């Protein structure tokens, strides 16, 4: 699902209308999502406060940032794929963005579920569109595995306590070496809103 923080990029490359990622893109998978996968994503809709800890292995630096993350669903589409919008902004940045300027403090990402793939309008650490493989671990947990450029990212999200909390762990490798480990503890502030039309 998205992370809430992505690397700085040229804004002209991060729109939701990029080739291969628009709703009408011809190469999209026509595999129907099973109902348990759709249900899990629906449980994540709403506004979340995200308390994040980042461990950068290169310099053994540990940083914190407190973010707000809104997850919304698009209205029904003709092709049957479900679309989501992720919007994030800082609540307290603890000078994180000053120390790590490659990360964006705020932004929006569009994403579409196509079978067991999540297609994103921009990547986690790059501005180019990305595709994540989605695997349901159990009723409450999902894993996202992404490859792009020199990066490999594994993100696991678990809903806890009747969906009042989310626990996220994200590990990022570059050229096979672990560069970044993240732990996000999230609490729901608002439930799902109306679909985006």
C-alpha positions as CSV (number, residue, x, y, z in Angstrom):
1,X,0.0,0.0,0.0
2,X,1.9,3.2,0.1
3,X,4.1,4.4,2.3
4,X,3.3,7.9,2.8
5,X,6.9,9.2,2.1
6,X,8.4,9.0,-1.3
7,X,11.6,10.4,-2.7
8,X,11.6,13.9,-4.3
9,X,11.1,13.8,-8.0
10,X,10.2,16.1,-10.9
11,X,6.4,16.8,-10.4
12,X,5.8,16.3,-14.1
13,X,6.7,12.6,-13.8
14,X,4.4,11.7,-10.9
15,X,0.9,12.3,-12.2
16,X,-1.8,9.7,-12.3
17,X,-2.0,9.7,-16.1
18,X,1.3,8.1,-16.9
19,X,1.5,5.4,-19.5
20,X,0.5,2.0,-18.3
21,X,-1.2,3.3,-15.1
22,X,-4.3,5.1,-16.3
23,X,-7.6,3.3,-15.8
24,X,-7.9,2.6,-19.5
25,X,-4.4,1.2,-20.0
26,X,-4.7,-1.8,-22.4
27,X,-2.0,-4.0,-20.8
28,X,-3.7,-4.2,-17.4
29,X,-4.5,-7.6,-15.9
30,X,-8.1,-8.7,-16.1
31,X,-7.8,-11.1,-13.2
32,X,-10.7,-10.5,-10.8
33,X,-9.7,-9.8,-7.2
34,X,-11.0,-12.3,-4.7
35,X,-13.3,-10.9,-2.1
36,X,-11.0,-11.3,0.8
37,X,-8.4,-9.0,-0.9
38,X,-10.9,-6.3,-1.6
39,X,-12.2,-6.6,1.9
40,X,-8.8,-6.1,3.4
41,X,-8.1,-3.0,1.3
42,X,-11.5,-1.5,2.3
43,X,-10.6,-1.9,6.0
44,X,-7.7,0.5,5.5
45,X,-9.7,3.4,4.2
46,X,-9.8,6.6,6.3
47,X,-7.3,8.9,8.0
48,X,-4.4,7.5,10.0
49,X,-1.8,9.1,12.3
50,X,1.5,7.4,11.5
51,X,4.4,7.4,14.0
52,X,7.5,6.3,12.1
53,X,11.0,5.2,12.9
54,X,13.6,5.0,10.2
55,X,16.9,3.1,10.5
56,X,19.4,4.1,7.8
57,X,22.1,1.3,7.7
58,X,24.7,3.3,5.9
59,X,25.4,5.7,8.8
60,X,23.5,3.9,11.6
61,X,21.2,6.9,11.8
62,X,17.8,6.5,13.5
63,X,15.2,9.2,12.7
64,X,11.5,9.8,13.6
65,X,8.7,11.5,11.8
66,X,5.0,11.8,12.6
67,X,2.8,11.8,9.5
68,X,-0.9,11.9,8.6
69,X,-2.1,9.5,5.8
70,X,-5.5,9.5,4.1
71,X,-6.5,6.5,2.1
72,X,-9.5,6.9,-0.2
73,X,-11.2,4.7,-2.8
74,X,-12.2,5.8,-6.3
75,X,-15.8,5.2,-7.5
76,X,-16.5,2.1,-9.5
77,X,-14.6,1.8,-12.8
78,X,-15.8,0.1,-16.0
79,X,-12.9,-2.3,-16.1
80,X,-13.5,-3.7,-12.6
81,X,-10.1,-2.6,-11.1
82,X,-10.3,-0.8,-7.8
83,X,-8.5,2.5,-7.6
84,X,-7.2,4.3,-4.4
85,X,-5.7,7.6,-3.6
86,X,-3.0,8.0,-0.9
87,X,-2.4,11.5,0.5
88,X,0.2,12.3,3.1
89,X,1.6,15.3,5.0
90,X,3.6,15.8,8.2
91,X,2.1,16.2,11.6
92,X,5.5,16.7,13.3
93,X,8.6,16.2,11.2
94,X,11.3,16.3,13.9
95,X,13.6,17.8,11.3
96,X,13.4,14.6,9.3
97,X,12.9,16.3,5.9
98,X,15.7,18.7,6.6
99,X,18.1,15.9,7.3
100,X,16.8,13.6,4.5
101,X,15.8,16.1,1.7
102,X,15.3,13.3,-0.9
103,X,12.0,12.4,0.8
104,X,8.9,14.4,0.1
105,X,7.1,15.8,3.1
106,X,3.7,15.7,1.4
107,X,2.1,14.3,-1.7
108,X,-0.5,12.2,-3.4
109,X,-0.2,8.8,-5.1
110,X,-2.9,7.0,-7.2
111,X,-2.9,3.2,-7.1
112,X,-4.9,0.5,-8.8
113,X,-5.5,-3.1,-7.7
114,X,-5.2,-5.4,-10.8
115,X,-5.5,-9.0,-9.8
116,X,-2.8,-9.5,-7.2
117,X,-0.8,-6.5,-8.2
118,X,-0.9,-2.9,-7.0
119,X,0.1,-0.4,-9.7
120,X,1.2,2.9,-8.3
121,X,1.5,6.2,-10.1
122,X,4.9,6.8,-8.4
123,X,7.3,4.6,-6.7
124,X,8.3,4.4,-3.1
125,X,11.8,5.8,-3.7
126,X,11.5,7.1,-7.2
127,X,9.0,9.1,-9.3
128,X,8.5,6.4,-12.0
129,X,5.3,4.2,-11.9
130,X,5.8,0.9,-10.1
131,X,4.1,-2.4,-9.7
132,X,4.0,-4.3,-6.4
133,X,3.1,-8.0,-6.1
134,X,0.4,-8.4,-3.3
135,X,0.2,-11.4,-1.1
136,X,-2.3,-11.9,1.7
137,X,-0.6,-13.4,4.7
138,X,-3.7,-13.9,6.8
139,X,-7.1,-12.2,7.4
140,X,-5.4,-9.2,8.9
141,X,-2.0,-8.9,7.1
142,X,-0.8,-8.2,3.6
143,X,2.7,-8.1,2.0
144,X,3.8,-5.9,-0.9
145,X,7.0,-6.8,-2.9
146,X,8.4,-4.2,-5.3
147,X,11.4,-4.0,-7.7
148,X,12.4,-1.0,-9.6
149,X,15.7,0.6,-10.7
150,X,18.3,-0.7,-8.2
151,X,15.7,-1.1,-5.3
152,X,13.9,-4.0,-3.8
153,X,11.2,-3.2,-1.2
154,X,9.2,-5.5,1.1
155,X,6.4,-3.9,3.0
156,X,4.1,-5.8,5.5
157,X,1.0,-4.2,6.9
158,X,-1.1,-5.7,9.7
159,X,-4.5,-4.4,11.0
160,X,-4.9,-4.7,14.7
161,X,-7.6,-4.4,17.4
162,X,-10.6,-4.4,15.1
163,X,-8.9,-2.2,12.6
164,X,-8.2,0.7,15.0
165,X,-4.5,0.3,14.5
166,X,-2.1,-0.6,11.7
167,X,1.5,-1.9,12.1
168,X,3.8,-1.5,9.1
169,X,7.3,-2.7,8.6
170,X,9.2,-1.8,5.4
171,X,12.7,-3.1,4.4
172,X,14.6,-1.6,1.5
173,X,17.6,-3.1,-0.3
174,X,19.8,-1.6,-2.9
175,X,22.1,-3.8,-5.0
176,X,21.3,-6.6,-2.5
177,X,22.3,-4.7,0.6
178,X,19.8,-3.5,3.2
179,X,19.8,0.3,3.2
180,X,16.7,1.2,5.2
181,X,14.4,-0.4,7.8
182,X,11.2,1.3,8.9
183,X,8.6,0.7,11.6
184,X,5.3,2.6,11.4
185,X,2.7,2.5,14.2
186,X,-0.6,3.9,13.0
187,X,-3.9,4.8,14.7
188,X,-7.1,5.5,12.9
189,X,-8.4,9.0,13.3
190,X,-11.4,8.8,10.9
191,X,-13.2,6.1,9.1
192,X,-13.7,5.8,5.3
193,X,-15.2,8.8,3.5
194,X,-17.2,8.9,0.3
195,X,-15.6,7.4,-2.9
196,X,-13.8,9.8,-5.1
197,X,-15.8,10.5,-8.3
